Every structure is written in C-alpha cells, then in structure tokens.
Amino acid sequence: MKRTLTAMLVSLGPFASGCATEQASRVEAPYVPDRDQTVRVVRCEDRTGTQTGRDLAREATQHLVEKLQDAKLFQVADDASLVLTCDIERFEEGSALKRWLMPGWGATQADIAVMAWRQPGDQILATFRSHAHVDAGGLYTIGADRYILSVALDDIVGQLRQWRAGTPPQGGAQK
C-alpha cells in the first residue's frame, strides 16, 4: 500500500505545485519603533465584492493579529500610535478539480494589502502587498480557499519583519 501511494504521488509530481506568494512593498519612511513597540490593527476591509457566505474581513483580521503575536513583532493594543490597516483586494475560491485537470484553471487566489501608518498626523510609513495563489494540483489542494488568506498574511508579516529590521522587503517567497 505504501509503495502504491508513493508511486501515485511521484506520478502526480508534474501536476502538483504548492502555494506560492508574490510580494511588493513600498516604504515611505523608515521604521521608528514606539517605546513599547505596540501596534493597533484596524479591522480588515473586504473590497472584493465576492459572496462566499464567509466573513473574509473578520478571518483576515484574526489571522493578522494572530500572526503578529506569534511572530512577536509587535504587541497588539487599541491605543497604539502605529496602525495597520488591511484590505482584501482579491479573493477567488478556485477549484481543486479544475487545477488537477489543467494547471492554471481553477486557481485559488488572494491579494491583500496592509498599510502601516502613524497617528497623530496620519503619516503613511509603508505599504505591503501579497498575492498568494494555488495554480495547480489535485486532491491535496482541496480547501486552499480556507488557508489562502493566512498564506498571504504570512508573507506580509515577513515583509513587516524585514521593514522593522530596517531591511527593505525583497522578492516573493515560496510557501
């Protein structure tokens, strides 16, 4: 059984690909840490207009807060002067069956933008963007629509980490 499963997975290799991200960032001002290094996360906005029956804005906000806390980049507080806003610009559920039949068809995609700005004065410090996508694969990509927002936000937290370290975010990363 194990040998049969291995043979099946190897034969599917050319048709299988993982989740990938592409990133872009624009730094308007260098990172200057608060004394206590806190950040306020504003509820994400779902600008997609898609009707999924899910609250994508709530999901993305929750993922962003959790990822910031897990990465220990910032403490999240309601009164911080450093503010992160988040926009879901694109969300496509896709189809694992379509991806399996023809790579590129049925892609699951999410585009998210996060802007860092400082109050008072509403000074924009940086903008971070991520395009996460699953373009090919079969059964193992079922449910990609459930994790694609998280993958895009992983990428953005990585960009935030680089920005906070004073290093301009570089290129896209495989996830």
PyMOL commands that set and color helices and strands:
alter all, ss='L'
color gray80, all
select helices_A, chain A and resi 2-15+56-71+96-101+139-141+144-164
alter helices_A, ss='H'
color red, helices_A
select strands_A, chain A and resi 20-27+38-41+45-46+75-76+82-92+108-118+123-134
alter strands_A, ss='S'
color yellow, strands_A
deselect
rebuild
show_as cartoon
